[in-house]
Amino acid sequence: MLARAVQRARGSLLWERLWPALAALATALGLFLAMSWAGLWLALPPLGRVIGLVVFVAVFVVAAIPILRLRVPSDREGLRRLDAGSGAMHRPATSIADEISANRNDPVAQALWQAHIERALLAANKLKAGWPQPKLSLRDPMALRALVVLLVAATFISAGSERWKRVTAAFDWKGVVAPANFRIDAWVTPPNYTGRPPVMLPGVRPGETTTVDLSGAPISVPAGSQLVVRSTGKVSFDIERAGGIEDVPLDPKTALPAGTEERRFVIKTDGKVTLRGAASTDPVWSFAAIPDRAPTVELIKDPERQARGALRLDYKMEDDYGIVEGKAIFALKQDKSATAGKSVADSKRRPLFDAPQFPLTLPQARTRSGAAQTTQDLTENPWAGSTVTVTLTVRDEGGNVGESQPRELTLPQRIFVKPLARALVEQRRILALDANEKPLVLTALDALAIAPERFTPEAGVYLGLRSIFFDLRNAKTDDSLRDVVARLWQMALQIEDGNVSQAEQALRQAQDALREALERGASDEELKKLMDNLRAAMDKFLQALAEEMRKNPQAQQRPLDRNTQMLSQRDLKSMLDRMEQMARQGNRDAAKQLLDQLQQMMENLQMARPGADQDQGDQDMNSALDELSDMIRKQQQLRDKTFKEGQDQRRQQRGQRGQQGNQQMGDLKQDQQALKDRLNKLLEQLRQRGMGQQQGEKGQGQKGEGQQGEGQEQGDQDGMGQLGDAGEAMGEAEGSLGDGNADGAVDSQGRALEAMRKGAQGLAQQMQQGQGQAGPGPNGQPGRGRQRAEQNTDPLGRPLRGRDYGDDTTVKVPGEIDAQRARRILEELRKRFGEGFRPQLELDYIERLLKDF
């Protein structure tokens, strides 16, 4: 009981000592807050803030002295507090705590001590510690503490949302204390292939309050960009990352300046980076990664076969940053049975050559969006003539690959007129696509050597066939079989063309070598050497072509098509000189375009072939179509005149004007009769050429053509039938004009026009199907209809419109003056872009102009 009373007494004494010290410290703190919230620090200069803060620190130290001197009351002080608080005499609390000091063995002393204790215990219930009495009024007689409380409450309300800002302003000593010499910079570097500029981020500077608004939108950067954080000076910081942001180890070979630290990160997906420890407020950078889309490519029209057998692909491509490579990949078309399961023969097929593939021409070095075309000669490839599927693939610099939908086609093959050459090429393709067909090819080659005095009169050809036969029979490896395939092709070319094929092959090799050098940026010396090789190959080709023309004099006598463009040696020399000049001036893209144009011109070059009679028939058909086009035009003019005359008749009254109208009707009748006679004469000429006859009247040789022959016959009969209907309508119009019935004549003339247009369309389709698109003519050469279709002209020889590359079929290559002017403009734009005094709006515009260069 005494111990508990002592503890209460000691607690009262401790509070009486502690509370005045706490009140003094709280008063000093309240005064500091009140002055801060009142705006004292905002009004003072930096030096005044330092002095004021020193004063308040002194006040805090003085107020804290009582706390520092505070000691805990002892038990004896607690007993004294109990004695004073109980109001009893003779110190009862102290008496209870007393102990006998002597005569412990004296019974009389012990009895007296025991009586003393019992009497003290009787007074213990009256022991009281009393409530603590700090007596602050004695220490603060003017109640300044209450004034400080009022000031704190008033300034707290008046400061509002700036409370923390006004308090921290006391520690803003800019201009008084020199900041530490350090800085932290951060920026994002996008991948080089994107062509985007670096993005600068808010960094950290000494004495600056760095804040980044996290509620705003994240910074959009391309995926794969690098975040670089570089510090200079003595500063310690840490970087926290979240999301798809990964560390990038620094290259040990990278030399950094002394006192510089650098950290790198790669931004793969959305993420966030926090910089800690370098500033009062930790900056946070949020990123939204823009993924690199795969490029797209697609054919914009069906693959076309050019006049000389080259394959032309027209396509368009698109990518977000730019395409750097494109290829056309071919694969052998699978049979329908392959879907259910390959047969045993298909599973054992062993081709000797891989499927062909070739690079695609890009509209420019780094194509983002555009259309282009590639012409590639695959007639020498062993796969020529096979049914394949073509898939276009493109790749951007980021490694993304895009593919087009597979398109089925038959690879163009060279058309051989001579039967022996055609047979050798067929056996070549069979052996190249399946080495297991070697016995079949051996049998065919042996059969081709039967009766050489009748079928193979040339001794060199016969010996060559036998040599190939024995080489094939003795071939044991795939390399030996490939040599036989190459010899079959060379033999077929020698039989068909003689020296022209070798010169043509050398020319194509020279063109391919020059194109490859332009693409990889070869030196001027190498380009000059390749240009000399191209000139020499061109001269040999033209000489071989002239020799072939001399062997076929009939080809020189036939008339030329009015749409034919003449190409002289001077024109070729001028193009080659211009190409070399462009390459030397650095305009290699234009030089490559001019080389493509030259190759296309050589592909479309008309060569002398044994099928001169067929070409003459094409010329006659073209003349008939031209004449029919002229009649359609004149019939339209005659109909317009008739309609106008009918209007005049209705407006004018009868009389003298009626007599003039009858005379005008007579003139129109004569013109209509002349057109009808001209049409009848044209129909007779077409019938003499075999047009309009039944299939059986054309000979038994066409019975095996199937649907192609039926389609040709149907188009033939439709064209001739429509022209016959046109003649009947002209006769009706002639009768109506004789009767003075202008309205009836206009209706009949309209029917005649419609019938002639349909007849011309039917004849043109018959010419294209029978002599062009459906295959070669009787002598194996493509007809004029096919040539016109490939030259982008309609059956009447007029240029087609609506192409993706322009309004005509030509490719304009910039000349020397255009190239120099473009170079000067680019130099001036770069000069102005480097002048920092220009307005930012003008600099942004110039940057957009230079973006693709």
C-alpha positions in Angstrom: 0.0 0.0 0.0 2.8 2.3 0.8 4.5 1.5 -2.5 1.5 2.4 -4.5 1.1 5.6 -2.6 4.7 6.5 -3.3 4.3 5.8 -7.1 1.3 8.2 -7.2 3.3 10.8 -5.4 6.2 10.5 -7.8 3.9 10.7 -10.8 2.4 14.0 -9.5 5.8 15.4 -8.9 7.0 14.4 -12.5 4.0 16.0 -14.2 4.5 19.2 -12.1 8.0 19.3 -13.5 7.3 18.2 -17.1 4.3 20.2 -18.0 5.9 23.7 -17.7 8.8 22.5 -19.9 6.3 21.1 -22.5 4.2 24.2 -22.4 7.3 26.3 -23.2 8.3 24.1 -26.1 4.8 24.0 -27.5 4.5 27.8 -27.2 7.7 28.2 -29.2 6.5 25.7 -31.9 3.1 27.4 -32.0 4.7 30.8 -32.4 6.8 29.4 -35.3 3.7 27.9 -37.0 1.7 31.0 -36.5 4.4 33.2 -38.0 4.9 30.8 -40.9 1.1 30.5 -41.7 0.9 34.3 -41.5 3.3 34.5 -44.4 6.4 35.8 -42.6 8.9 33.7 -44.6 7.3 34.6 -47.9 7.7 38.3 -47.1 11.4 38.0 -46.0 14.3 37.8 -48.4 16.5 34.7 -48.2 18.9 36.3 -45.7 16.0 37.4 -43.5 14.7 33.8 -43.6 18.0 32.5 -42.4 18.1 35.1 -39.5 14.5 34.4 -38.5 15.1 30.7 -38.6 18.2 31.1 -36.4 16.1 33.2 -33.9 13.5 30.5 -33.7 16.1 27.8 -33.3 17.5 29.8 -30.3 14.0 30.0 -28.8 13.5 26.3 -29.3 16.8 25.6 -27.5 15.8 27.9 -24.6 12.4 26.2 -24.4 14.0 22.8 -24.5 16.4 23.5 -21.6 13.8 22.5 -18.8 13.2 19.3 -20.6 17.0 18.6 -20.8 17.3 19.4 -17.0 14.3 17.3 -16.1 14.9 14.5 -13.6 12.6 11.8 -12.3 11.5 12.1 -8.6 13.0 9.7 -6.1 11.2 7.5 -3.5 12.3 9.8 -0.7 10.7 12.8 -2.6 7.6 10.7 -3.0 7.5 10.0 0.8 7.9 13.7 1.5 5.0 14.5 -0.9 2.9 11.9 1.0 3.8 13.4 4.4 2.9 16.9 3.1 -0.3 15.7 1.4 -1.7 13.6 4.4 -1.7 16.6 6.8 -0.7 14.3 9.7 2.1 15.1 12.2 5.3 13.1 12.7 5.7 12.2 9.1 3.6 9.0 8.9 4.8 7.9 5.5 8.4 8.4 6.4 7.8 6.5 9.7 6.5 3.5 7.9 9.5 3.4 5.7 11.9 3.7 8.6 14.0 0.8 9.9 15.4 0.2 13.4 19.0 1.2 13.5 20.4 -0.4 16.7 19.6 -2.7 19.7 18.1 -5.2 17.4 18.6 -7.9 20.1 17.2 -5.7 22.9 13.6 -7.0 23.7 12.6 -3.6 25.1 13.8 -1.8 22.0 12.0 -4.2 19.8 8.7 -3.8 21.7 9.0 0.0 21.4 9.8 -0.2 17.6 6.8 -2.5 17.1 4.5 -0.2 18.9 5.8 2.7 16.8 5.1 0.8 13.5 1.6 -0.2 14.6 0.7 3.4 15.3 2.1 4.6 11.9 0.1 1.9 10.1 -3.1 3.2 11.7 -2.4 6.6 10.0 -1.5 5.0 6.6 -5.0 5.2 5.3 -4.7 8.9 5.5 -1.7 9.1 3.1 -2.6 11.2 0.0 -0.3 12.3 -2.9 -2.8 15.0 -4.1 -3.3 16.3 -7.6 -0.4 17.7 -9.7 -0.1 21.5 -9.4 2.2 22.8 -12.2 1.5 26.4 -11.3 1.9 27.7 -15.0 0.3 31.0 -13.9 3.3 31.7 -11.8 5.6 31.1 -14.8 3.3 32.9 -17.4 1.4 35.6 -15.4 0.4 37.3 -18.7 -1.1 34.1 -20.2 1.0 34.5 -23.5 0.4 30.8 -24.1 -3.3 31.5 -24.7 -2.4 34.2 -27.2 -0.2 31.8 -29.1 -3.1 29.2 -29.3 -5.4 31.9 -30.8 -2.7 32.9 -33.3 -2.2 29.3 -34.4 -5.9 28.8 -34.9 -6.4 32.0 -36.9 -3.4 31.6 -39.2 -4.3 27.9 -39.8 -7.6 28.9 -41.2 -6.2 31.9 -43.2 -3.3 29.9 -44.8 -5.7 27.4 -46.5 -4.1 25.0 -48.9 -0.7 26.9 -48.7 0.1 25.8 -45.2 2.9 23.4 -46.1 4.3 25.7 -48.7 4.5 28.6 -46.2 6.2 26.4 -43.7 8.8 25.0 -46.1 9.5 28.6 -47.4 11.5 29.1 -44.2 14.1 26.6 -45.5 14.3 28.1 -49.0 17.7 29.8 -48.9 18.4 30.1 -52.7 21.0 32.8 -53.2 22.4 32.4 -49.7 23.7 28.8 -49.8 25.5 27.7 -52.9 23.8 24.6 -54.4 25.8 21.4 -54.9 27.4 21.1 -58.3 25.6 18.2 -60.0 22.9 17.5 -62.6 20.9 14.6 -63.9 19.7 14.4 -67.4 17.3 11.9 -69.0 16.2 11.3 -72.6 14.7 8.6 -74.8 16.4 7.6 -78.0 14.1 5.8 -80.5 15.5 3.1 -82.8 17.4 4.6 -85.8 15.1 3.0 -88.4 12.0 4.9 -87.0 13.5 8.2 -88.0 12.1 9.9 -84.9 14.1 12.5 -82.9 15.1 11.9 -79.3 12.6 12.9 -76.6 14.1 15.0 -73.8 12.7 14.4 -70.3 12.6 16.8 -67.3 15.8 16.2 -65.3 17.1 17.2 -61.9 19.2 20.4 -61.1 20.5 21.6 -57.8 18.1 23.7 -55.9 15.2 23.0 -58.3 12.0 21.5 -57.3 11.3 18.8 -59.9 7.7 17.8 -60.4 6.2 15.6 -63.1 2.5 15.5 -63.4 1.5 11.8 -63.1 -2.1 12.4 -64.0 -1.1 13.4 -67.6 -0.9 11.1 -70.6 2.2 8.9 -70.7 5.0 9.7 -73.2 4.5 7.8 -76.4 7.7 6.3 -77.8 8.4 3.5 -80.2 8.9 0.0 -78.8 12.5 -0.8 -78.5 13.5 2.8 -77.5 16.3 3.3 -75.0 16.0 5.4 -71.9 19.3 7.1 -70.9 19.8 8.6 -67.4 23.1 10.4 -67.0 24.4 12.1 -63.8 27.3 14.5 -63.6 28.9 15.5 -60.3 28.7 14.1 -56.8 25.1 12.9 -56.4 23.6 9.6 -55.2 20.4 8.3 -56.6 18.5 5.1 -57.3 16.2 4.2 -60.1 13.0 2.1 -59.7 11.3 0.7 -62.9 8.0 -1.0 -63.4 6.3 -2.6 -66.4 8.0 -3.6 -69.6 11.3 -1.7 -69.0 14.5 -3.7 -68.8 18.1 -2.9 -68.0 20.6 -2.6 -70.8 24.2 -3.4 -69.7 26.7 -0.8 -70.7 29.3 -1.6 -73.3 32.6 -1.8 -71.4 34.3 -0.2 -74.4 32.1 2.9 -74.0 34.2 5.7 -72.4 32.4 8.1 -70.2 33.8 11.4 -68.9 35.2 11.6 -65.5 32.6 12.0 -62.8 29.8 10.8 -65.0 27.5 7.9 -64.3 25.0 6.5 -66.9 22.2 4.0 -66.7 20.4 2.6 -69.8 17.0 0.9 -70.1 15.1 -0.5 -73.1 11.3 0.2 -73.3 9.7 -2.9 -74.7 6.1 -2.3 -73.4 4.3 0.3 -71.3 6.1 1.1 -68.0 7.2 3.6 -65.5 10.6 4.8 -64.1 11.0 6.6 -60.8 14.2 8.6 -59.8 14.7 8.5 -56.1 17.1 10.3 -53.8 18.3 13.1 -56.0 15.6 15.8 -55.3 13.0 16.7 -52.8 10.3 15.4 -55.1 11.1 12.1 -57.0 10.4 12.6 -60.7 8.4 9.8 -62.4 8.4 9.2 -66.2 5.6 7.1 -67.6 5.9 5.6 -71.1 3.5 4.2 -73.6 5.3 1.9 -76.0 4.1 2.1 -79.6 4.6 -1.4 -81.1 6.2 -1.8 -84.5 3.5 -3.1 -86.9 4.4 -5.8 -89.4 4.6 -4.4 -93.0 1.9 -5.3 -95.5 2.2 -6.1 -99.2 -0.4 -7.3 -101.8 -0.7 -7.7 -105.5 -2.8 -5.0 -107.1 -3.3 -6.9 -110.3 -2.7 -10.4 -111.7 0.9 -11.3 -112.7 1.4 -10.5 -116.4 3.6 -12.1 -119.0 5.6 -9.7 -121.0 6.1 -9.9 -124.8 9.5 -11.7 -124.4 8.3 -14.0 -121.6 9.4 -12.0 -118.5 7.1 -12.0 -115.5 5.8 -8.7 -114.3 4.4 -8.2 -110.8 2.5 -5.1 -109.8 2.1 -4.6 -106.0 1.7 -2.1 -103.3 3.3 -2.1 -99.8 2.9 -0.2 -96.6 4.8 0.1 -93.2 4.8 2.5 -90.3 8.6 3.1 -90.5 9.8 1.8 -93.8 10.4 -1.4 -95.8 14.0 -2.4 -96.5 13.6 -5.7 -98.4 11.1 -7.5 -100.5 11.0 -10.9 -102.2 8.8 -12.9 -104.4 8.8 -16.6 -103.4 7.3 -19.4 -105.5 6.1 -22.8 -104.5 4.8 -25.7 -106.6 1.0 -25.9 -106.5 -0.3 -28.9 -104.7 -2.8 -31.2 -106.3 -6.3 -31.6 -104.9 -5.4 -35.0 -103.7 -2.8 -33.5 -101.4 -5.5 -32.3 -99.0 -6.5 -35.9 -98.3 -3.0 -37.3 -98.3 -0.1 -37.3 -100.6 0.3 -40.2 -103.0 3.4 -42.4 -103.0 4.7 -40.7 -106.2 4.3 -37.2 -104.6 6.1 -38.3 -101.5 9.1 -39.6 -103.5 9.3 -36.5 -105.7 12.9 -35.2 -105.8 13.3 -31.8 -107.5 16.8 -30.9 -108.6 16.3 -27.2 -108.2 14.8 -25.1 -105.5 11.8 -23.0 -106.2 12.7 -19.6 -107.9 12.6 -16.4 -105.9 13.8 -12.9 -106.7 14.0 -9.5 -104.9 11.2 -7.0 -105.3 11.9 -3.4 -106.5 11.1 -0.9 -103.8 9.5 2.5 -104.7 12.4 4.1 -102.7 15.1 3.2 -100.3 12.9 3.2 -97.2 9.4 2.7 -98.4 6.6 3.6 -96.1 3.8 3.5 -98.6 3.8 3.1 -102.3 3.2 1.0 -105.4 5.9 -0.5 -107.6 6.5 -3.2 -110.2 9.2 -5.8 -110.8 9.9 -7.5 -114.1 11.9 -10.7 -113.8 12.8 -13.1 -116.6 12.3 -16.7 -115.4 12.1 -18.3 -118.8 15.5 -19.9 -118.3 14.5 -21.3 -114.9 13.8 -25.0 -114.9 10.5 -24.3 -113.2 9.2 -22.2 -116.2 5.9 -23.5 -117.5 4.9 -25.1 -114.1 1.8 -24.1 -112.2 3.0 -22.4 -109.0 1.8 -20.1 -106.2 3.6 -16.8 -105.7 3.8 -15.1 -102.3 5.3 -11.6 -101.8 7.2 -11.1 -98.5 8.5 -7.8 -97.2 10.7 -7.0 -94.2 11.3 -3.8 -92.2 14.4 -2.9 -90.3 12.9 -4.0 -87.1 12.8 -7.6 -88.3 9.0 -7.7 -88.8 7.9 -9.7 -91.9 4.7 -9.4 -93.9 3.3 -11.7 -96.5 0.7 -11.4 -99.2 -2.0 -13.9 -100.1 -0.7 -16.6 -102.3 -1.6 -16.2 -106.0 -1.8 -19.0 -108.4 -0.2 -18.7 -111.8 1.7 -20.5 -114.5 5.3 -19.4 -114.7 5.9 -17.9 -118.1 8.1 -19.9 -120.4 9.8 -19.2 -123.6 7.8 -20.2 -126.6 9.8 -22.4 -128.9 8.7 -22.7 -132.5 10.8 -25.6 -133.7 9.3 -29.0 -132.5 12.7 -30.4 -131.5 13.6 -27.5 -129.3 10.1 -27.5 -127.7 10.5 -31.3 -126.9 13.9 -30.8 -125.3 12.6 -28.0 -123.1 9.7 -30.2 -122.0 12.0 -33.1 -121.0 14.2 -30.6 -119.2 11.3 -29.4 -117.0 10.3 -33.0 -116.2 13.8 -34.0 -115.2 14.4 -30.8 -113.2 11.1 -31.1 -111.1 11.6 -34.8 -110.4 15.0 -36.6 -110.7 13.1 -39.9 -110.4 11.8 -39.3 -113.9 15.2 -40.1 -115.3 14.1 -43.3 -117.1 11.2 -41.5 -118.8 13.5 -38.7 -120.0 16.0 -41.3 -121.3 13.2 -42.9 -123.3 12.1 -39.6 -124.8 15.7 -38.6 -125.8 16.2 -41.9 -127.4 13.0 -41.5 -129.4 14.0 -38.0 -130.5 17.1 -39.6 -132.1 15.1 -41.9 -134.4 15.7 -41.5 -138.1 18.1 -38.6 -137.9 18.4 -38.3 -141.7 14.7 -37.3 -141.7 14.0 -35.5 -138.5 17.5 -34.3 -137.5 19.3 -33.4 -140.7 22.0 -31.4 -138.9 24.9 -33.6 -137.7 25.9 -31.3 -134.9 22.4 -31.4 -133.4 22.2 -35.2 -133.6 25.6 -35.6 -132.0 24.6 -33.2 -129.3 21.4 -35.2 -128.6 23.3 -38.5 -128.3 25.9 -36.9 -126.1 23.2 -35.7 -123.7 21.6 -39.1 -123.8 24.7 -40.9 -122.7 25.5 -38.3 -120.1 22.1 -38.7 -118.6 22.3 -42.5 -118.6 25.7 -42.4 -116.8 24.7 -39.7 -114.3 24.8 -41.0 -110.8 24.6 -37.8 -108.7 22.3 -34.8 -108.6 25.1 -32.5 -109.8 25.5 -34.7 -112.9 21.7 -34.5 -113.5 21.8 -30.7 -113.2 24.5 -30.5 -115.8 22.3 -32.5 -118.1 19.4 -30.1 -117.5 21.7 -27.1 -118.4 22.8 -28.9 -121.6 19.2 -29.5 -122.6 18.5 -25.8 -122.3 21.6 -24.8 -124.3 20.8 -27.3 -127.0 17.2 -26.0 -127.3 18.4 -22.4 -127.6 21.0 -23.3 -130.2 18.3 -25.1 -132.3 15.8 -22.3 -131.9 17.8 -19.0 -132.2 21.4 -19.7 -133.0 23.6 -16.9 -131.7 20.8 -14.5 -130.6 20.1 -16.4 -127.4 23.7 -16.2 -126.2 23.8 -12.5 -126.9 20.5 -12.0 -125.1 21.6 -13.9 -122.1 24.9 -11.9 -121.9 22.8 -8.7 -122.1 20.6 -9.7 -119.2 23.6 -10.7 -117.1 25.1 -7.3 -117.7 21.9 -5.5 -116.7 21.6 -7.6 -113.5 25.2 -6.9 -112.5 24.7 -3.1 -113.0 21.5 -3.1 -111.0 23.1 -5.0 -108.1 26.0 -2.5 -108.1 23.6 0.5 -108.0 21.7 -1.0 -105.1 24.8 -1.6 -102.9 26.4 1.7 -103.8 29.5 0.6 -105.8 32.4 2.9 -106.6 32.5 5.0 -109.7 35.3 2.9 -111.2 33.2 -0.3 -110.8 30.1 1.4 -112.3 32.2 2.6 -115.3 33.4 -0.9 -115.9 29.9 -2.4 -115.6 28.6 0.3 -118.0 31.3 -0.7 -120.5 30.2 -4.3 -120.2 26.6 -3.3 -120.7 27.5 -1.4 -123.9 29.5 -4.3 -125.3 26.6 -6.7 -124.5 24.1 -4.4 -126.1 26.2 -4.1 -129.3 26.6 -7.9 -129.6 22.8 -8.3 -129.1 21.9 -5.8 -131.8 24.4 -7.4 -134.2 22.9 -10.9 -133.5 19.4 -9.4 -134.0 20.4 -7.8 -137.3 21.8 -11.1 -138.5 18.6 -12.8 -137.6 16.6 -10.2 -139.4 18.7 -10.7 -142.6 17.8 -14.4 -142.4 14.1 -13.6 -142.3 13.5 -10.9 -145.1 9.8 -11.3 -144.9 9.8 -9.7 -141.4 11.3 -6.6 -142.9 8.6 -6.2 -145.5 5.5 -6.4 -143.3 4.0 -3.1 -142.3 4.5 -1.8 -138.8 1.6 -1.1 -136.3 0.8 2.6 -136.0 1.3 2.2 -132.2 4.8 0.8 -132.6 7.6 2.9 -131.1 10.9 3.0 -133.1 14.1 2.5 -131.1 17.4 3.3 -132.8 21.0 2.7 -131.7 21.4 6.4 -131.1 18.5 6.3 -128.6 20.1 3.3 -126.8 23.4 5.1 -126.6 21.8 8.2 -125.3 20.0 6.3 -122.5 23.2 4.5 -121.5 25.2 7.8 -121.4 22.5 9.4 -119.4 22.4 6.5 -117.0 26.1 6.6 -116.4 26.0 10.4 -115.8 23.2 10.0 -113.2 25.2 7.3 -111.4 28.3 9.5 -111.2 26.3 12.5 -109.9 25.0 10.4 -107.0 21.4 10.2 -108.4 21.5 6.4 -108.4 17.8 5.9 -107.8 17.0 7.7 -111.0 19.8 5.6 -112.8 18.2 2.4 -111.5 14.8 3.5 -112.8 16.3 4.3 -116.2 17.9 0.8 -116.2 14.5 -0.7 -115.4 12.9 1.3 -118.3 15.7 0.1 -120.6 15.1 -3.5 -119.6 11.4 -3.2 -120.2 12.0 -1.7 -123.6 14.3 -4.6 -124.5 11.7 -7.1 -123.2 9.1 -5.6 -125.6 11.5 -5.3 -128.5 10.0 -7.0 -131.6 12.3 -9.7 -133.0 12.2 -11.4 -136.4 10.7 -14.9 -136.0 9.6 -17.6 -138.5 5.9 -16.8 -137.8 5.8 -13.9 -140.3 2.6 -15.0 -141.8 0.9 -15.0 -138.5 2.1 -11.5 -137.8 0.7 -10.5 -141.2 -2.6 -11.9 -140.1 -2.4 -9.9 -137.0 -1.7 -6.8 -139.1 -4.8 -7.5 -141.3 -6.9 -7.9 -138.2 -5.7 -4.7 -136.7 -6.4 -2.9 -140.0 -10.0 -4.3 -139.9 -10.4 -3.1 -136.3 -9.1 0.3 -137.2 -11.4 0.6 -140.1 -14.4 -0.5 -138.0 -13.4 2.1 -135.4 -13.5 4.8 -138.1 -16.9 3.7 -139.3 -18.3 3.8 -135.7 -17.0 7.4 -135.5 -18.6 8.4 -138.8 -21.9 6.7 -137.9 -22.0 8.7 -134.7 -21.5 11.9 -136.6 -24.2 11.0 -139.1 -26.6 10.3 -136.3 -25.9 13.7 -134.8 -26.6 15.4 -138.1 -29.8 13.4 -138.5 -31.0 14.4 -135.0 -30.3 18.0 -135.7 -32.1 17.9 -139.0 -35.2 16.4 -137.3 -35.2 19.3 -134.8 -35.0 21.9 -137.6 -37.9 20.2 -139.4 -40.1 20.5 -136.3 -39.2 24.1 -135.7 -39.7 25.4 -139.2 -42.9 25.6 -141.1 -43.4 23.9 -144.4 -42.6 25.9 -147.5 -39.3 26.8 -149.0 -37.5 25.6 -145.9 -39.1 22.2 -146.4 -37.6 21.9 -149.8 -34.1 22.6 -148.4 -34.9 20.0 -145.7 -35.7 17.3 -148.2 -32.4 18.1 -150.0 -30.5 17.7 -146.7 -32.3 14.4 -146.0 -31.1 13.2 -149.4 -27.5 14.0 -148.6 -27.8 12.1 -145.3 -29.3 9.1 -147.1 -26.3 9.0 -149.5 -23.9 9.1 -146.6 -25.8 6.3 -144.8 -25.7 4.2 -147.9 -22.0 4.7 -148.3 -21.4 3.6 -144.7 -23.5 0.5 -145.3 -21.6 -0.5 -148.4 -18.3 0.0 -146.6 -19.5 -2.3 -143.7 -20.6 -4.9 -146.2 -17.3 -4.8 -147.9 -15.5 -5.3 -144.5 -17.7 -8.2 -143.7 -16.9 -9.9 -147.0 -13.1 -9.4 -146.3 -13.5 -10.9 -142.9 -15.4 -13.9 -144.2 -12.6 -14.5 -146.8 -10.1 -14.6 -143.9 -12.1 -17.4 -142.3 -14.1 -15.3 -139.8 -17.6 -16.3 -139.0 -17.2 -20.0 -140.2 -18.2 -23.0 -138.1 -15.6 -24.8 -136.2 -15.7 -27.8 -138.4 -14.9 -25.6 -141.4 -11.7 -24.3 -139.8 -10.0 -27.7 -140.0 -9.7 -30.8 -137.9 -6.7 -29.5 -136.1 -8.7 -27.5 -133.6 -10.9 -30.4 -132.3 -8.7 -31.0 -129.4 -8.7 -27.4 -128.1 -11.9 -27.9 -125.9 -13.3 -25.0 -124.2 -10.8 -22.6 -125.7 -11.9 -23.4 -129.2 -15.6 -23.1 -128.2 -15.0 -19.7 -126.6 -13.1 -18.5 -129.7 -15.9 -19.7 -132.0 -18.5 -18.1 -129.9 -16.7 -14.8 -129.8 -16.2 -15.0 -133.6 -19.8 -15.7 -134.3 -21.0 -13.0 -131.9 -18.8 -10.4 -133.5 -19.8 -11.2 -137.1 -23.4 -11.6 -136.1 -23.4 -8.1 -134.5 -21.9 -6.6 -137.6 -24.6 -8.2 -139.7 -27.2 -6.7 -137.4 -25.5 -3.3 -137.8 -25.8 -3.6 -141.6 -29.5 -4.3 -141.3 -30.0 -1.3 -139.0 -28.2 0.9 -141.5 -30.5 -0.3 -144.2 -33.5 0.7 -142.1 -32.0 4.1 -141.4 -31.4 4.6 -145.1 -35.1 3.9 -145.8 -36.3 6.2 -143.1 -34.1 9.0 -144.4 -35.5 8.4 -147.9 -39.0 8.9 -146.4 -38.0 12.0 -144.5 -38.5 10.3 -141.1 -35.7 11.7 -139.1 -36.9 10.2 -135.7 -37.0 6.7 -137.2 -33.6 7.1 -138.8 -32.1 8.2 -135.5 -33.5 5.1 -133.7 -32.1 2.8 -136.5 -28.7 4.5 -136.5 -28.6 4.1 -132.7 -29.1 0.4 -133.0 -26.5 0.2 -135.8 -24.0 2.0 -133.5 -24.7 -0.4 -130.6 -24.3 -3.4 -132.9 -21.0 -2.2 -134.3 -19.6 -1.5 -130.9 -20.5 -5.0 -129.7 -19.2 -6.5 -133.0 -15.8 -4.7 -132.5 -15.6 -6.0 -128.9 -16.4 -9.5 -130.0 -13.7 -9.4 -132.8 -11.2 -8.0 -130.4 -11.9 -10.7 -127.8 -11.6 -13.4 -130.5 -8.2 -12.0 -131.6 -6.9 -11.9 -128.0 -8.2 -15.3 -127.1 -7.1 -17.1 -130.3 -3.9 -15.2 -130.9 -2.8 -13.9 -127.6 -4.1 -14.5 -124.1 -5.2 -18.1 -124.6 -1.8 -19.1 -125.8 0.5 -18.7 -128.8 -0.5 -18.6 -132.4 -0.1 -21.5 -134.7 3.6 -20.8 -135.1 4.1 -20.5 -131.3 4.4 -16.7 -131.2 2.2 -14.4 -129.2 -0.3 -12.5 -131.4 -0.8 -8.8 -131.7 -3.7 -8.9 -129.3 -1.5 -10.2 -126.5 1.2 -7.7 -127.3 -1.3 -4.9 -127.2 -2.7 -6.1 -123.9 0.8 -6.2 -122.4 1.5 -2.7 -123.8 -1.6 -1.4 -122.0 -3.6 -0.6 -125.1 -7.1 -1.5 -126.0 -8.0 -3.7 -129.1 -8.3 -0.5 -131.1 -4.8 0.7 -130.3 -5.8 3.4 -127.8 -3.8 3.7 -124.5 -5.6 2.5 -121.4 -6.1 4.9 -118.4 -6.4 4.5 -114.7 -3.0 2.9 -113.9 -1.5 3.4 -110.5 1.7 4.8 -111.9 0.3 7.7 -114.0 -1.9 8.5 -117.0 0.2 6.7 -119.5 2.5 3.8 -119.9 5.8 5.7 -119.7 8.1 6.3 -116.8 9.5 9.8 -116.5 13.1 9.9 -115.3 14.4 13.2 -114.1 17.0 14.8 -116.3 20.2 16.4 -115.3 18.7 19.9 -114.8 15.9 18.4 -112.6 18.5 16.6 -110.5 20.7 19.7 -110.0 17.7 21.8 -109.1 16.5 19.2 -106.5 20.0 19.1 -105.0 20.2 22.9 -104.7 16.7 23.0 -103.0 17.8 20.3 -100.5 21.0 22.1 -99.7 19.1 25.4 -99.1 16.6 23.7 -96.9 19.3 22.1 -94.8 21.1 25.4 -94.5 17.9 27.2 -93.3 17.1 24.3 -90.9 20.5 24.9 -89.1 19.8 28.6 -88.5 18.4 28.9 -85.0 17.2 32.5 -85.3 14.3 31.5 -87.6 10.8 31.1 -86.1 10.0 27.7 -84.7 7.0 27.4 -87.0 9.3 27.7 -90.1 11.8 25.3 -88.6 9.1 22.7 -88.0 7.9 23.1 -91.6 11.4 22.6 -93.0 11.9 19.6 -90.8 8.8 18.0 -92.3 10.1 18.7 -95.8 13.4 17.0 -95.0 11.9 14.1 -93.1 12.1 11.6 -96.1 15.5 12.8 -97.3 
